[in-house]
């Protein structure tokens, strides 16, 4: 193998046939005019090569393995051998070690200074693998947040064991090195790096269990000493602006924090249990990534139906589904689109989860007397064109929303119902007159989230006889979730929204006014309005291998 010190990226790419001399000269000129940029980066920016081509050429020339970072087994013990500051500075991640040999994954094998610094720091022989920069940086954040969270938990546990009593730490003090404060900060960072939705801090007789919800599933994360629990809950209460002395009643709160340069809103809930107070922290990151965001995560047919609803000058649009089904995300994406119009948009929410430009957002404050009902009455005096009510919880809020929709406002809200048609019955059961429901409704959107099979370890299989009876004869093969390093051994990566959309027409309005039974309303919506059920859409995702029969059953259970 040639002496690495004499290798230049331009020569490597020329010999590999990826660039010609004119392109190299242009890139060198670009590099000269843009101080601090490396030649390979200049070639990629100019569009002469891709990052993949650059790494392939270097891999062949240097005899170094080219890998996909999310497909290799990573030992956290190896990761910890490189200080996090150096890993982020040089974009290098240690992944495996044996005896005195350490394998590191990096993006630039010609960064001789960085490699030598890592060699001197670890005192080990280095084997170098190459990978793309973006997934490498994501992996660095992911694995170091794991190490820091486990280290913080271990440190707090050790101190608790040594003292054999509750830590004498003031949870309100500003010392970021206090064990409880450091522990909670690291738990939040870890949950964020895992793209988790919730952290559950659960007290039991002899321990406290911390679990993290990822893609709808709760994963055991760490076990804490029982003596840590009281101080950890106190810290949650202080951040969430709750009463630290009240331990007999449930309390709700929220706070904002910054993790990995992202603003994250944390919704907190504390309830008393037989072994102490349980806390749930829900992470709501601004600008969360949504698959097919340009169509609100919907298929094309559903997007066109929903877009038609958004064109309505007035009326009521409900997004329905259980907690955690993505209702608020869909609402926010709709409001973002509507905010580009020359209209006054106002919201009343509990809490405000994302800040949307050009939208006036108001937050419920029950302690001060600002309820959904009172806030909504006040919003109507602010001359709004479009109103969003975070949640319709009672008859009074429902009635005011419906009246606003009838009197010239376009109103959005959410309901906790299982499907689109049952929302109509729910509103009537709340005490809203059927004719008011009928005259105000523009449409209803029921939503669920189903987990997506990991592309790395998922495999095709024949359905069992029991599954055939459930999914029908047309689907002859299904995907199975297996579990690998890429998906944290869950078998799934991310979730996909499915929808049931009901656009209300005049005949449907007459049927609602006449209190037509729910089964007949659903039959009419399916056969005459072309409504596709949640089960129907989930079946399509099973057929194309996006999700599994197990996920389908979770949706079909409600129907």
KESEDO-181260 format. One record per residue (C-alpha): residue in one letter; y, x, z. Coordinates in steps of 0.2 Angstrom, whole numbers, plus 2048, in hexadecimal, padded with zeros to 3 digits. Example, Ala and Ser with C-alpha at 12.3 -4.5 7.8 and 13.67 -1.06 7.14 Angstrom:
A7EA83E827S7FB844824
//
This chain:
X800800800X8118067FCX81D80C809X8257FD810X836806813X838809800X8357F77FBX8437ED7F4X8427DA7F2X84B7DB7E1X83E7E77DAX82F7DD7E2X8357CD7D9X8397D67C9X8277DD7C8X8207CC7CDX8297C47BEX8337B77C8X8447BE7C3X84B7C97B5X8587D77B6X8677CB7B1X8627C07C0X8617CE7CCX8727D57C7X87A7C47C9X8727C37DAX8787D47DFX8897CF7DAX8887BF7E4X8827C97F3X8917D57F1X89D7C67F2X8947BE800X8937CA80FX8847C981AX8797C080EX8687C880AX8637CA7F8X8547BF7F9X85F7B1800X86B7B47F2X85E7B27E5X8587A27EDX86A79B7EEX86D79E7DCX85D7957D8X8547A47CFX8457A37DBX83E7987E9X83A79E7FAX82879B7F7X8287A77E8X8317B47F2X8247B3800X8167B47F3X81D7C37EBX81F7CC7FBX80E7C7802X8067CE7F2X8107DE7F3X80F7E2805X7FD7DB808X8037CF815X7FC7BE818X8077AF812X8047A081EX80978E821X80F78F833X80A77E838X7F8781832X7F479083DX7EE79184FX7FC79785AX7F879E86BX80679A877X8027AA881X8067B4871X8167AB86EX81C7B0880X81A7C287CX82A7C2872X83A7BD87BX8417AD874X8527B5871X84A7C2865X83E7B585DX84E7AB858X8587BA853X84B7C1847X8437B1843X8327B7848X8247AE852X8157B785AX8067AC857X7F67B585CX7F17C5865X7E17CE869X7E07DE873X7EF7E886EX7F27DF85DX7FF7D285BX8017C684CX8137C1848X8197B583BX82A7B8833X8347B4824X83B7C581FX82E7D381FX83C7DF81AX8467DD82AX83F7EE830X84C7EF83FX8467DE846X8337E2844X8367F384CX83F7EA85BX8317DE85DX8247EC85CX82E7F686AX8307E7875X81E7E2875X8167F3874X8097EC868X8037EF857X80A7E284BX8017D883DX80E7CF833X80B7BE82AX8197B581FX81F7A381FX82D79881AX83D799825X840787829X82F783830X82F794839X83F790842X83877F847X82878784DX833793858X83C784860X82C77B863X82178986BX82F790876X83477F87CX82277D881X82278E88AX83278A893X82D779899X81C77F8A0X82578E8A8X8327838B0X8247778B6X8197868BDX82878D8C6X82D77D8CEX81B77A8D3X81978B8DAX8297898E5X8237798EBX8127808F0X81A78E8F9X825783903X818776906X826769906X8337618FAX83E76E8F3X84F76F8FCX85976E8ECX8687638EAX86475A8D9X8777588D6X87C76A8D7X8827738C7X8767818C9X86C7808B8X85F78C8C0X85A7808CDX84877D8CBX84976A8C9X85876B8BDX8507788B3X83F76E8B2X84775E8ACX85276889FX842770898X838760898X84675888EX847767882X834766880X83375487DX841756870X838764867X828759866X83274A85EX82D74086EX83472F872X83272E884X82E739894X8247308A2X8267388B4X81872F8BDX8147318D0X8037308D7X7FB7328E8X7F97458E7X80374A8D7X8107468CBX80B7448B9X8177478AAX812740899X81B740889X81A73287BX81873986AX81672D85BX81371F867X805728871X80772F883X801741884X7FD749895X809757897X80B75F8A8X80675B8BAX81375F8C8X8117618DAX8147518E4X8227598EEX82C75B8DEX82D7498DAX83B7438E4X8477508DFX84374E8CCX84673B8CDX85673E8D6X85C74A8C8X85773C8BBX86172F8C6X87173A8C7X87173E8B4X86E72B8B0X87C7268BCX87171C8C8X87171A8DAX8677298E2X8657208F2X85D7108EBX84A7128EBX8447008ECX84B6F88DCX84A6FC8CAX8597058C2X85E7098B0X86A7168AAX86D72289CX875733898X87973F88AX874750888X87375E87AX862765875X860771866X87276D860X86E75B85FX87674D86AX869743873X86B73387CX85F73188BX85B720891X8547208A2X84A7138ACX8447158BEX8397098C7X83070A8D8X81D70B8D9X81170D8E7X8127208E7X8247228E3X83171F8D5X82B7208C3X8387268B6X8387248A3X84472D899X846727887X84D73487AX85972D86DX85F73B861X86E738856X869739844X856738846X84C73B836X84572B82EX83972C820X841724810X852722819X85B71D809X85070D80AX85170B81DX83F71081EX839701814X82F700804X83A6FB7F4X8366E87F4X83A6E7807X84A6F1804X8506E67F7X84D6D6801X8566DE810X8656E4805X8676D27FFX8686CD811X8766DA814X8806D2806X8826C1810X8946BE815X88E6B6825X87F6B182FX8726B883BX8666C6837X8586CB844X84E6DA845X83F6D7850X8306E0857X82A6E7868X8336F5871X832706868X82F6FE857X83F70684FX84A6F684FX8596FF855X85770D848X85670083AX8656F7840X86F707841X86B70C830X8716FB82AX8816FD833X88470E82CX88270781AX88E6F881EX89B703826X89F709815X8A76F8811X8B86F3816X8B36E9825X8B56E9838X8A46EC840X8A26EB853X8926EC85EX88D6E8870X87E6F3875X8756F9884X877708883X87F70E873X87271986CX87A72185DX88D723859X89071C847X8A172083FX8AC71183BX8A2706847X8AA700857X89C701864X89D6F9875X8916FD883X88A6F0890X88F6F48A2X8876E78ADX88E6EF8BDX8A06EC8B7X89B6DB8B0X89A6DF89EX88B6D6898X8856D2887X88C6C1888X89D6C688EX89E6D5882X8996CA874X8A66BD878X8B36CB879X8AE6D2868X8B16C1860X8C36C3864X8C46D485BX8C46CC84AX8B36D4845X8AA6D1834X89A6D883AX8926D884BX8836E0852X87C6DA863X8706E7869X8636DA870X8626C7871X85B6C5883X8606B4888X8666A3883X8796A6885X8796B687BX86E6AD86DX87A69E86DX88A6A886BX8826B385EX87C6A4854X88E69C855X8966AC84FX88A6AC840X88F69A83CX8A169E83DX8A36AB830X89B6BB838X88C6C5832X8836C8842X8746D4846X8696D5855X8576D985BX84A6CE863X83A6D386BX82E6C8861X81D6CC858X8226C6846X8306BF83CX82B6AD83DX8286AC850X83A6B2852X8406A184CX835698859X83C6A5866X84E6A0863X84A68E865X841691875X85069A87BX85A68A87AX86368C869X86267C860X85767C850X865677844X87068584BX861692848X85F68B837X87168B832X87469D838X8656A7833X8666B2823X8566BB826X8496C3832X8416D4832X8326D883CX82E6EB83EX8206F6845X81D708844X80B70F83FX806721841X80472C832X7F4735830X7F6748831X7F574F81FX7ED75F825X7DE75882EX7DC746828X7CD74381DX7C6734813X7B772B818X7AD71B814X7B270C81FX7A570682CX79E6F482AX7AA6EE838X7B96F682FX7B46EE81FX7B46DD827X7C56E082DX7CE6E881EX7C46DF810X7BA6E5802X7C86EC7F7X7CA6FB802X7BB7077FFX7C1716808X7CC71A817X7D472981FX7CF72F830X7D973883DX7D1748843X7DD75384CX7E3765849X7F077284EX7FD76A842X7FC75984BX7FA75F85DX7E875985BX7ED74785AX7E8744848X7F973D844X80A74483FX819738840X81A72583DX81E71982FX827709831X8206F982AX8296E8828X8276D6826X8376CE81EX83C6BC81EX84B6B6813X84F6A5819X85269880BX85868680CX84667E80DX84268A81CX853684824X84D672822X83C67682AX84467F838X85067083CX84166583CX838670848X82A67483CX81B67D845X81B690844X80A690839X81368582CX82269082CX81869F829X80E69781CX81D692812X8256A4814X8156AC80EX8126A17FFX82369C7F9X82F6A9800X8236B87FCX8236BF80EX8176CD810X80F6CE821X80F6DD82CX7FC6DE82AX7FE6DD817X8096EC817X7FE6F6823X7EF6F2818X7F86FB80AX7FB70A814X7E970B819X7E4709807X7EF718802X7E9723810X7FA723819X7F371C829X7E2717831X7D9707835X7DC70A847X7EF709844X7ED6F983AX7E46F1848X7F36F4854X7FE6EA847X7F16DD843X7EE6D9855X7FF6D0856X7FC6C6847
//
